[in-house]
Amino acid sequence: IRITNRLGLADSVYPDKVEKQLTEVIPNGKRSDFCHRIVNFGREICTARSPKCNECGLSSNCKFFSENCK
């Protein structure tokens, strides 16, 4: 939830709302892979307390980065 909100893919803290928003942008056959990748991304780059925005390959498309790290 945290990461998808940071990236601008979702805008809710409620899991059911986030899931609904993600189903609109992530193809059905890719959802499980996306989930695993986003968890790893959160562990390695987009950590809760100190995200590594300067190391992130998604920063140019990231809502959090554009609002907080420029």
N, C-alpha and C positions, 0 to 999 in steps of 0.2 A: 504494500500500500504506500509506504513512504517513498519508495523509489519511483513508482509509477506516477505519484503526485509530483515529485520533483521534476520528472521528465516532461510533465504536462500531458501524459497519456490518460490520466484520471484526475478527478478533483473532489474526492470524498474520503472520509476516514472510515466509512462503513463498508465492510467487505463485500456485501451483496451489490452495492452500487458500483464499487470499483470493478467487480467481476463483470457486471453488465456493460460498463463502459469499455472494458478491455475486449469483450467478445465482439464489439463493433469494429475494432481495429486490428485484432489478431486473428488470422484465419484458423478455422477449427483444427486442422491437422498440425498446426504449429504451436498451440497453446501450452502443451506440456513442456515442450522444449523451451519456450519462452519463459515459463515459470522457473525452470531449473537454471537457466542462464541469468535471469534477473536476481535470483537468490545469490548466485556466485558473484555477480557484479556488485551486489550490496555488501558482500563480505570483503571483497578485494578493493573496490574503488569508491563506491558511493556509500561509505559507512555513515552511521547515524550521527555521530558526534563531530567527526572531522572528515567530510568527504574530500577526496583527492581530485578536485575539479581540474586542476592544472595537468593532471595525468589522464584525464578522461577523454576518450575519443568521441563521446557524445555531447561534450560541453557546448559545441556550436549550435546544437538543437535542443538544449536543456533549458527549461523554464527557470529552475533554481539558479543555474549559473548566470543566466542573463539578468536575474533580479538581485543576486547577492555577491557575485564574484568578479564583476568587471571593474 
